Amino acid sequence: MRSVFYLLDTAPYGSEKAFGALNAAAVSLNGMNVTLGLYEDGVYLAVVDQDSRKLGVPNLSDILYAYGELKVLVHEPSLVERGLFGEALIETLELTDEKDFLEEMEKSECVILL
């Protein structure tokens, strides 16, 4: 397998899904083209300056900075639906519309929803 698309559609905090998706994507970077797609509540991961200290968990958006080679797509309609379109987002992300987001998923050899 040469390419994988991890789809994150849940909020970054409150469950282990986002942490698991980030770790799985990071491990897959060795020799594969890896894309992390942020969709629905997963787009909350794209907002800068998150403070997760009161939750007692690591700041998951910082992990995106640590793996600069990870391609991260953000579903723009999901941002708009959640009122996040005007928020400052992590600069290493790529905003995509519905069509481009689905095309990226389809061209990957494997799609994983965690």
SEFI-703965 format. One record per atom (N, C-alpha, C): residue number from 1; chain; atom name; y, z, x. Coordinates in nm, 3 decimals. Atoms other than C-alpha are relative to their C-alpha. Layout:
+-----+--------+-------+---------+---------+---------+
| num | chaine | atome |   north |      up |    east |
+-----+--------+-------+---------+---------+---------+
| NUM |      A |    CA |       Y |       Z |       X |
...
+-----+--------+-------+---------+---------+---------+
END
This chain:
+-----+--------+-------+---------+---------+---------+
| num | chaine | atome |   north |      up |    east |
+-----+--------+-------+---------+---------+---------+
|   1 |      A |     N |  -0.117 |   0.000 |   0.085 |
|   1 |      A |    CA |   0.000 |   0.000 |   0.000 |
|   1 |      A |     C |   0.124 |   0.000 |   0.090 |
|   2 |      A |     N |  -0.119 |   0.012 |  -0.082 |
|   2 |      A |    CA |   0.339 |  -0.097 |   0.137 |
|   2 |      A |     C |   0.127 |   0.050 |  -0.068 |
|   3 |      A |     N |  -0.120 |  -0.047 |   0.068 |
|   3 |      A |    CA |   0.584 |   0.019 |  -0.131 |
|   3 |      A |     C |  -0.037 |   0.091 |  -0.116 |
|   4 |      A |     N |   0.023 |  -0.096 |   0.108 |
|   4 |      A |    CA |   0.608 |   0.306 |  -0.374 |
|   4 |      A |     C |   0.136 |   0.036 |  -0.061 |
|   5 |      A |     N |  -0.119 |  -0.039 |   0.075 |
|   5 |      A |    CA |   0.862 |   0.401 |  -0.640 |
|   5 |      A |     C |  -0.031 |   0.133 |  -0.068 |
|   6 |      A |     N |   0.014 |  -0.131 |   0.064 |
|   6 |      A |    CA |   0.889 |   0.770 |  -0.732 |
|   6 |      A |     C |   0.107 |   0.010 |  -0.108 |
|   7 |      A |     N |  -0.092 |  -0.010 |   0.111 |
|   7 |      A |    CA |   1.049 |   0.821 |  -1.072 |
|   7 |      A |     C |   0.020 |   0.148 |  -0.035 |
|   8 |      A |     N |  -0.033 |  -0.137 |   0.035 |
|   8 |      A |    CA |   1.227 |   1.152 |  -1.130 |
|   8 |      A |     C |   0.084 |  -0.003 |  -0.126 |
|   9 |      A |     N |  -0.072 |   0.001 |   0.128 |
|   9 |      A |    CA |   1.330 |   1.203 |  -1.492 |
|   9 |      A |     C |   0.026 |   0.140 |  -0.054 |
|  10 |      A |     N |  -0.026 |  -0.138 |   0.042 |
|  10 |      A |    CA |   1.365 |   1.582 |  -1.504 |
|  10 |      A |     C |   0.110 |   0.059 |   0.089 |
|  11 |      A |     N |  -0.108 |  -0.066 |  -0.074 |
|  11 |      A |    CA |   1.649 |   1.809 |  -1.394 |
|  11 |      A |     C |  -0.052 |   0.057 |   0.132 |
|  12 |      A |     N |   0.045 |  -0.043 |  -0.132 |
|  12 |      A |    CA |   1.638 |   1.914 |  -1.029 |
|  12 |      A |     C |  -0.039 |   0.147 |   0.009 |
|  13 |      A |     N |   0.031 |  -0.143 |  -0.007 |
|  13 |      A |    CA |   1.614 |   2.286 |  -1.105 |
|  13 |      A |     C |  -0.066 |   0.043 |  -0.130 |
|  14 |      A |     N |   0.069 |  -0.051 |   0.118 |
|  14 |      A |    CA |   1.395 |   2.479 |  -1.346 |
|  14 |      A |     C |  -0.147 |  -0.038 |  -0.003 |
|  15 |      A |     N |   0.141 |   0.035 |  -0.014 |
|  15 |      A |    CA |   1.067 |   2.315 |  -1.248 |
|  15 |      A |     C |  -0.022 |  -0.048 |   0.144 |
|  16 |      A |     N |   0.034 |   0.045 |  -0.135 |
|  16 |      A |    CA |   0.888 |   2.201 |  -0.934 |
|  16 |      A |     C |  -0.001 |  -0.152 |   0.014 |
|  17 |      A |     N |   0.013 |   0.145 |  -0.003 |
|  17 |      A |    CA |   0.900 |   1.832 |  -1.025 |
|  17 |      A |     C |   0.093 |  -0.067 |   0.100 |
|  18 |      A |     N |  -0.095 |   0.064 |  -0.091 |
|  18 |      A |    CA |   1.214 |   1.738 |  -0.833 |
|  18 |      A |     C |  -0.036 |   0.031 |   0.145 |
|  19 |      A |     N |   0.038 |  -0.039 |  -0.135 |
|  19 |      A |    CA |   1.109 |   1.933 |  -0.524 |
|  19 |      A |     C |  -0.125 |  -0.077 |   0.044 |
|  20 |      A |     N |   0.123 |   0.074 |  -0.030 |
|  20 |      A |    CA |   0.764 |   1.772 |  -0.541 |
|  20 |      A |     C |   0.026 |  -0.148 |   0.023 |
|  21 |      A |     N |  -0.031 |   0.142 |  -0.016 |
|  21 |      A |    CA |   0.907 |   1.422 |  -0.584 |
|  21 |      A |     C |   0.069 |  -0.026 |   0.133 |
|  22 |      A |     N |  -0.070 |   0.016 |  -0.128 |
|  22 |      A |    CA |   1.140 |   1.466 |  -0.287 |
|  22 |      A |     C |  -0.094 |   0.013 |   0.118 |
|  23 |      A |     N |   0.095 |  -0.019 |  -0.109 |
|  23 |      A |    CA |   0.865 |   1.597 |  -0.064 |
|  23 |      A |     C |  -0.101 |  -0.114 |   0.009 |
|  24 |      A |     N |   0.095 |   0.111 |   0.000 |
|  24 |      A |    CA |   0.619 |   1.327 |  -0.169 |
|  24 |      A |     C |   0.066 |  -0.126 |   0.053 |
|  25 |      A |     N |  -0.072 |   0.118 |  -0.048 |
|  25 |      A |    CA |   0.881 |   1.059 |  -0.107 |
|  25 |      A |     C |   0.022 |   0.009 |   0.151 |
|  26 |      A |     N |  -0.024 |  -0.018 |  -0.143 |
|  26 |      A |    CA |   0.964 |   1.203 |   0.236 |
|  26 |      A |     C |  -0.127 |  -0.024 |   0.081 |
|  27 |      A |     N |   0.128 |   0.018 |  -0.070 |
|  27 |      A |    CA |   0.597 |   1.211 |   0.339 |
|  27 |      A |     C |  -0.040 |  -0.148 |   0.000 |
|  28 |      A |     N |   0.038 |   0.141 |   0.013 |
|  28 |      A |    CA |   0.553 |   0.851 |   0.221 |
|  28 |      A |     C |   0.083 |  -0.092 |   0.089 |
|  29 |      A |     N |  -0.088 |   0.085 |  -0.079 |
|  29 |      A |    CA |   0.834 |   0.722 |   0.444 |
|  29 |      A |     C |  -0.067 |  -0.058 |   0.123 |
|  30 |      A |     N |   0.068 |   0.048 |  -0.121 |
|  30 |      A |    CA |   0.595 |   0.679 |   0.734 |
|  30 |      A |     C |  -0.075 |  -0.129 |  -0.027 |
|  31 |      A |     N |   0.067 |   0.129 |   0.013 |
|  31 |      A |    CA |   0.518 |   0.309 |   0.724 |
|  31 |      A |     C |   0.008 |  -0.068 |  -0.135 |
|  32 |      A |     N |  -0.011 |   0.062 |   0.133 |
|  32 |      A |    CA |   0.608 |   0.237 |   0.360 |
|  32 |      A |     C |   0.147 |  -0.011 |  -0.040 |
|  33 |      A |     N |  -0.130 |   0.008 |   0.065 |
|  33 |      A |    CA |   0.911 |   0.124 |   0.165 |
|  33 |      A |     C |  -0.004 |   0.094 |  -0.119 |
|  34 |      A |     N |   0.001 |  -0.104 |   0.102 |
|  34 |      A |    CA |   0.993 |   0.421 |  -0.053 |
|  34 |      A |     C |   0.133 |  -0.001 |  -0.075 |
|  35 |      A |     N |  -0.118 |  -0.009 |   0.084 |
|  35 |      A |    CA |   1.234 |   0.433 |  -0.344 |
|  35 |      A |     C |  -0.017 |   0.120 |  -0.093 |
|  36 |      A |     N |  -0.004 |  -0.109 |   0.096 |
|  36 |      A |    CA |   1.328 |   0.740 |  -0.545 |
|  36 |      A |     C |   0.096 |  -0.042 |  -0.109 |
|  37 |      A |     N |  -0.083 |   0.038 |   0.112 |
|  37 |      A |    CA |   1.458 |   0.650 |  -0.889 |
|  37 |      A |     C |   0.037 |   0.122 |  -0.082 |
|  38 |      A |     N |  -0.049 |  -0.113 |   0.080 |
|  38 |      A |    CA |   1.673 |   0.907 |  -1.068 |
|  38 |      A |     C |   0.035 |  -0.053 |  -0.138 |
|  39 |      A |     N |  -0.008 |   0.050 |   0.138 |
|  39 |      A |    CA |   1.652 |   0.859 |  -1.444 |
|  39 |      A |     C |   0.012 |   0.119 |  -0.094 |
|  40 |      A |     N |  -0.022 |  -0.106 |   0.098 |
|  40 |      A |    CA |   1.749 |   1.064 |  -1.750 |
|  40 |      A |     C |   0.055 |   0.125 |   0.069 |
|  41 |      A |     N |  -0.053 |  -0.122 |  -0.061 |
|  41 |      A |    CA |   1.797 |   1.429 |  -1.638 |
|  41 |      A |     C |  -0.014 |   0.004 |   0.152 |
|  42 |      A |     N |   0.013 |   0.008 |  -0.145 |
|  42 |      A |    CA |   1.691 |   1.335 |  -1.284 |
|  42 |      A |     C |   0.131 |  -0.036 |   0.069 |
|  43 |      A |     N |  -0.127 |   0.040 |  -0.060 |
|  43 |      A |    CA |   2.043 |   1.196 |  -1.228 |
|  43 |      A |     C |   0.085 |   0.120 |   0.041 |
|  44 |      A |     N |  -0.075 |  -0.119 |  -0.042 |
|  44 |      A |    CA |   2.173 |   1.554 |  -1.197 |
|  44 |      A |     C |  -0.015 |   0.026 |   0.149 |
|  45 |      A |     N |   0.022 |  -0.016 |  -0.144 |
|  45 |      A |    CA |   2.030 |   1.547 |  -0.844 |
|  45 |      A |     C |   0.105 |  -0.075 |   0.081 |
|  46 |      A |     N |  -0.096 |   0.084 |  -0.070 |
|  46 |      A |    CA |   2.295 |   1.288 |  -0.751 |
|  46 |      A |     C |   0.138 |   0.063 |   0.016 |
|  47 |      A |     N |  -0.133 |  -0.062 |  -0.003 |
|  47 |      A |    CA |   2.594 |   1.521 |  -0.802 |
|  47 |      A |     C |   0.018 |   0.078 |   0.130 |
|  48 |      A |     N |  -0.026 |  -0.069 |  -0.127 |
|  48 |      A |    CA |   2.753 |   1.650 |  -0.479 |
|  48 |      A |     C |   0.036 |   0.146 |  -0.023 |
|  49 |      A |     N |  -0.043 |  -0.141 |  -0.004 |
|  49 |      A |    CA |   2.828 |   2.013 |  -0.390 |
|  49 |      A |     C |  -0.071 |   0.089 |  -0.100 |
|  50 |      A |     N |   0.078 |  -0.087 |   0.086 |
|  50 |      A |    CA |   2.549 |   2.171 |  -0.590 |
|  50 |      A |     C |  -0.016 |   0.136 |   0.069 |
|  51 |      A |     N |   0.017 |  -0.135 |  -0.055 |
|  51 |      A |    CA |   2.522 |   2.547 |  -0.543 |
|  51 |      A |     C |  -0.119 |   0.064 |  -0.070 |
|  52 |      A |     N |   0.123 |  -0.053 |   0.060 |
|  52 |      A |    CA |   2.168 |   2.666 |  -0.605 |
|  52 |      A |     C |  -0.033 |   0.141 |   0.050 |
|  53 |      A |     N |   0.027 |  -0.132 |  -0.058 |
|  53 |      A |    CA |   2.200 |   3.002 |  -0.426 |
|  53 |      A |     C |  -0.035 |   0.105 |  -0.106 |
|  54 |      A |     N |   0.027 |  -0.099 |   0.104 |
|  54 |      A |    CA |   2.206 |   3.204 |  -0.749 |
|  54 |      A |     C |  -0.139 |  -0.020 |  -0.061 |
|  55 |      A |     N |   0.135 |   0.027 |   0.050 |
|  55 |      A |    CA |   1.879 |   3.037 |  -0.848 |
|  55 |      A |     C |  -0.106 |   0.042 |   0.101 |
|  56 |      A |     N |   0.094 |  -0.040 |  -0.103 |
|  56 |      A |    CA |   1.721 |   3.141 |  -0.520 |
|  56 |      A |     C |  -0.089 |  -0.113 |   0.048 |
|  57 |      A |     N |   0.076 |   0.116 |  -0.044 |
|  57 |      A |    CA |   1.604 |   2.789 |  -0.439 |
|  57 |      A |     C |   0.088 |  -0.086 |   0.091 |
|  58 |      A |     N |  -0.080 |   0.086 |  -0.088 |
|  58 |      A |    CA |   1.710 |   2.535 |  -0.177 |
|  58 |      A |     C |   0.079 |  -0.103 |  -0.080 |
|  59 |      A |     N |  -0.081 |   0.104 |   0.060 |
|  59 |      A |    CA |   1.979 |   2.284 |  -0.259 |
|  59 |      A |     C |  -0.073 |  -0.133 |   0.018 |
|  60 |      A |     N |   0.083 |   0.120 |  -0.009 |
|  60 |      A |    CA |   1.770 |   1.979 |  -0.338 |
|  60 |      A |     C |   0.079 |  -0.124 |   0.037 |
|  61 |      A |     N |  -0.077 |   0.119 |  -0.037 |
|  61 |      A |    CA |   2.054 |   1.730 |  -0.301 |
|  61 |      A |     C |   0.019 |  -0.009 |   0.151 |
|  62 |      A |     N |  -0.009 |   0.003 |  -0.146 |
|  62 |      A |    CA |   2.077 |   1.832 |   0.066 |
|  62 |      A |     C |  -0.118 |  -0.073 |   0.061 |
|  63 |      A |     N |   0.119 |   0.069 |  -0.051 |
|  63 |      A |    CA |   1.726 |   1.693 |   0.112 |
|  63 |      A |     C |   0.025 |  -0.151 |   0.005 |
|  64 |      A |     N |  -0.032 |   0.143 |  -0.002 |
|  64 |      A |    CA |   1.862 |   1.348 |   0.025 |
|  64 |      A |     C |   0.075 |  -0.038 |   0.127 |
|  65 |      A |     N |  -0.072 |   0.027 |  -0.124 |
|  65 |      A |    CA |   2.095 |   1.372 |   0.324 |
|  65 |      A |     C |  -0.095 |   0.004 |   0.120 |
|  66 |      A |     N |   0.092 |  -0.015 |  -0.112 |
|  66 |      A |    CA |   1.808 |   1.476 |   0.551 |
|  66 |      A |     C |  -0.087 |  -0.124 |   0.020 |
|  67 |      A |     N |   0.084 |   0.120 |  -0.009 |
|  67 |      A |    CA |   1.613 |   1.158 |   0.472 |
|  67 |      A |     C |   0.083 |  -0.122 |  -0.036 |
|  68 |      A |     N |  -0.091 |   0.112 |   0.022 |
|  68 |      A |    CA |   1.876 |   0.888 |   0.505 |
|  68 |      A |     C |  -0.069 |  -0.132 |  -0.021 |
|  69 |      A |     N |   0.074 |   0.125 |   0.017 |
|  69 |      A |    CA |   1.610 |   0.616 |   0.516 |
|  69 |      A |     C |  -0.063 |  -0.014 |  -0.138 |
|  70 |      A |     N |   0.054 |   0.004 |   0.135 |
|  70 |      A |    CA |   1.499 |   0.703 |   0.164 |
|  70 |      A |     C |   0.097 |  -0.073 |  -0.091 |
|  71 |      A |     N |  -0.083 |   0.075 |   0.094 |
|  71 |      A |    CA |   1.632 |   0.451 |  -0.086 |
|  71 |      A |     C |   0.001 |   0.075 |  -0.132 |
|  72 |      A |     N |  -0.013 |  -0.076 |   0.124 |
|  72 |      A |    CA |   1.767 |   0.637 |  -0.390 |
|  72 |      A |     C |   0.082 |  -0.082 |  -0.099 |
|  73 |      A |     N |  -0.067 |   0.073 |   0.107 |
|  73 |      A |    CA |   1.853 |   0.450 |  -0.709 |
|  73 |      A |     C |   0.034 |   0.096 |  -0.113 |
|  74 |      A |     N |  -0.044 |  -0.083 |   0.111 |
|  74 |      A |    CA |   2.052 |   0.615 |  -0.985 |
|  74 |      A |     C |   0.022 |  -0.089 |  -0.122 |
|  75 |      A |     N |  -0.011 |   0.075 |   0.126 |
|  75 |      A |    CA |   2.019 |   0.484 |  -1.340 |
|  75 |      A |     C |   0.136 |   0.031 |  -0.061 |
|  76 |      A |     N |  -0.138 |  -0.020 |   0.045 |
|  76 |      A |    CA |   2.384 |   0.438 |  -1.437 |
|  76 |      A |     C |   0.012 |   0.038 |  -0.148 |
|  77 |      A |     N |  -0.010 |  -0.042 |   0.140 |
|  77 |      A |    CA |   2.330 |   0.454 |  -1.816 |
|  77 |      A |     C |  -0.035 |   0.148 |  -0.022 |
|  78 |      A |     N |   0.033 |  -0.142 |   0.011 |
|  78 |      A |    CA |   2.170 |   0.799 |  -1.769 |
|  78 |      A |     C |   0.118 |   0.088 |   0.043 |
|  79 |      A |     N |  -0.120 |  -0.073 |  -0.041 |
|  79 |      A |    CA |   2.482 |   0.915 |  -1.583 |
|  79 |      A |     C |   0.102 |   0.003 |  -0.112 |
|  80 |      A |     N |  -0.098 |   0.012 |   0.108 |
|  80 |      A |    CA |   2.703 |   0.790 |  -1.865 |
|  80 |      A |     C |  -0.039 |   0.089 |  -0.117 |
|  81 |      A |     N |   0.048 |  -0.080 |   0.113 |
|  81 |      A |    CA |   2.489 |   0.956 |  -2.134 |
|  81 |      A |     C |   0.021 |   0.150 |   0.021 |
|  82 |      A |     N |  -0.013 |  -0.143 |  -0.031 |
|  82 |      A |    CA |   2.523 |   1.293 |  -1.957 |
|  82 |      A |     C |   0.142 |   0.037 |   0.042 |
|  83 |      A |     N |  -0.139 |  -0.028 |  -0.035 |
|  83 |      A |    CA |   2.897 |   1.264 |  -1.891 |
|  83 |      A |     C |   0.023 |   0.020 |   0.149 |
|  84 |      A |     N |  -0.010 |  -0.018 |  -0.144 |
|  84 |      A |    CA |   2.843 |   1.246 |  -1.514 |
|  84 |      A |     C |   0.060 |  -0.119 |   0.072 |
|  85 |      A |     N |  -0.046 |   0.122 |  -0.066 |
|  85 |      A |    CA |   2.987 |   0.902 |  -1.448 |
|  85 |      A |     C |   0.126 |   0.023 |   0.083 |
|  86 |      A |     N |  -0.121 |  -0.028 |  -0.075 |
|  86 |      A |    CA |   3.321 |   1.043 |  -1.331 |
|  86 |      A |     C |  -0.018 |   0.104 |   0.109 |
|  87 |      A |     N |   0.026 |  -0.102 |  -0.101 |
|  87 |      A |    CA |   3.161 |   1.311 |  -1.113 |
|  87 |      A |     C |  -0.015 |  -0.063 |   0.138 |
|  88 |      A |     N |   0.023 |   0.044 |  -0.137 |
|  88 |      A |    CA |   3.150 |   1.284 |  -0.735 |
|  88 |      A |     C |  -0.151 |   0.000 |   0.025 |
|  89 |      A |     N |   0.143 |   0.014 |  -0.026 |
|  89 |      A |    CA |   2.806 |   1.157 |  -0.633 |
|  89 |      A |     C |  -0.025 |  -0.011 |   0.149 |
|  90 |      A |     N |   0.041 |   0.013 |  -0.140 |
|  90 |      A |    CA |   2.620 |   1.163 |  -0.305 |
|  90 |      A |     C |   0.020 |  -0.146 |   0.041 |
|  91 |      A |     N |  -0.039 |   0.136 |  -0.038 |
|  91 |      A |    CA |   2.742 |   0.860 |  -0.112 |
|  91 |      A |     C |  -0.116 |  -0.090 |   0.044 |
|  92 |      A |     N |   0.112 |   0.083 |  -0.047 |
|  92 |      A |    CA |   2.400 |   0.742 |   0.005 |
|  92 |      A |     C |  -0.081 |  -0.061 |  -0.114 |
|  93 |      A |     N |   0.073 |   0.047 |   0.117 |
|  93 |      A |    CA |   2.288 |   0.656 |  -0.349 |
|  93 |      A |     C |   0.048 |  -0.139 |  -0.042 |
|  94 |      A |     N |  -0.034 |   0.131 |   0.054 |
|  94 |      A |    CA |   2.286 |   0.320 |  -0.521 |
|  94 |      A |     C |  -0.006 |   0.007 |  -0.153 |
|  95 |      A |     N |  -0.002 |   0.003 |   0.146 |
|  95 |      A |    CA |   2.395 |   0.295 |  -0.886 |
|  95 |      A |     C |  -0.057 |  -0.132 |  -0.048 |
|  96 |      A |     N |   0.060 |   0.122 |   0.055 |
|  96 |      A |    CA |   2.195 |   0.047 |  -1.092 |
|  96 |      A |     C |   0.007 |   0.002 |  -0.152 |
|  97 |      A |     N |   0.007 |   0.010 |   0.145 |
|  97 |      A |    CA |   2.202 |  -0.079 |  -1.445 |
|  97 |      A |     C |  -0.147 |  -0.002 |  -0.041 |
|  98 |      A |     N |   0.137 |  -0.003 |   0.054 |
|  98 |      A |    CA |   1.894 |  -0.087 |  -1.669 |
|  98 |      A |     C |  -0.088 |  -0.110 |   0.060 |
|  99 |      A |     N |   0.076 |   0.117 |  -0.047 |
|  99 |      A |    CA |   1.783 |  -0.434 |  -1.559 |
|  99 |      A |     C |  -0.041 |   0.016 |   0.146 |
| 100 |      A |     N |   0.031 |  -0.014 |  -0.143 |
| 100 |      A |    CA |   1.806 |  -0.371 |  -1.184 |
| 100 |      A |     C |  -0.094 |   0.117 |   0.027 |
| 101 |      A |     N |   0.088 |  -0.117 |  -0.017 |
| 101 |      A |    CA |   1.641 |  -0.030 |  -1.215 |
| 101 |      A |     C |  -0.144 |  -0.039 |  -0.031 |
| 102 |      A |     N |   0.136 |   0.043 |   0.039 |
| 102 |      A |    CA |   1.341 |  -0.181 |  -1.396 |
| 102 |      A |     C |  -0.057 |  -0.101 |   0.098 |
| 103 |      A |     N |   0.047 |   0.099 |  -0.098 |
| 103 |      A |    CA |   1.320 |  -0.471 |  -1.150 |
| 103 |      A |     C |  -0.050 |   0.068 |   0.128 |
| 104 |      A |     N |   0.044 |  -0.074 |  -0.119 |
| 104 |      A |    CA |   1.298 |  -0.227 |  -0.859 |
| 104 |      A |     C |  -0.134 |   0.068 |  -0.023 |
| 105 |      A |     N |   0.128 |  -0.061 |   0.034 |
| 105 |      A |    CA |   1.017 |  -0.044 |  -1.034 |
| 105 |      A |     C |  -0.111 |  -0.104 |   0.001 |
| 106 |      A |     N |   0.102 |   0.104 |   0.014 |
| 106 |      A |    CA |   0.830 |  -0.366 |  -1.109 |
| 106 |      A |     C |  -0.040 |  -0.061 |   0.133 |
| 107 |      A |     N |   0.035 |   0.063 |  -0.128 |
| 107 |      A |    CA |   0.847 |  -0.498 |  -0.753 |
| 107 |      A |     C |  -0.072 |   0.095 |   0.095 |
| 108 |      A |     N |   0.075 |  -0.096 |  -0.082 |
| 108 |      A |    CA |   0.695 |  -0.179 |  -0.610 |
| 108 |      A |     C |  -0.148 |  -0.012 |  -0.031 |
| 109 |      A |     N |   0.144 |   0.008 |   0.019 |
| 109 |      A |    CA |   0.320 |  -0.178 |  -0.560 |
| 109 |      A |     C |  -0.053 |   0.116 |  -0.082 |
| 110 |      A |     N |   0.045 |  -0.119 |   0.069 |
| 110 |      A |    CA |   0.294 |   0.169 |  -0.708 |
| 110 |      A |     C |   0.119 |   0.075 |  -0.055 |
| 111 |      A |     N |  -0.103 |  -0.084 |   0.061 |
| 111 |      A |    CA |   0.506 |   0.376 |  -0.947 |
| 111 |      A |     C |  -0.063 |   0.135 |  -0.029 |
| 112 |      A |     N |   0.052 |  -0.135 |   0.018 |
| 112 |      A |    CA |   0.458 |   0.751 |  -0.948 |
| 112 |      A |     C |   0.103 |   0.083 |  -0.074 |
| 113 |      A |     N |  -0.084 |  -0.090 |   0.078 |
| 113 |      A |    CA |   0.602 |   0.981 |  -1.210 |
| 113 |      A |     C |  -0.054 |   0.140 |   0.020 |
| 114 |      A |     N |   0.043 |  -0.139 |  -0.026 |
| 114 |      A |    CA |   0.587 |   1.345 |  -1.108 |
| 114 |      A |     C |   0.053 |   0.091 |  -0.107 |
+-----+--------+-------+---------+---------+---------+
END
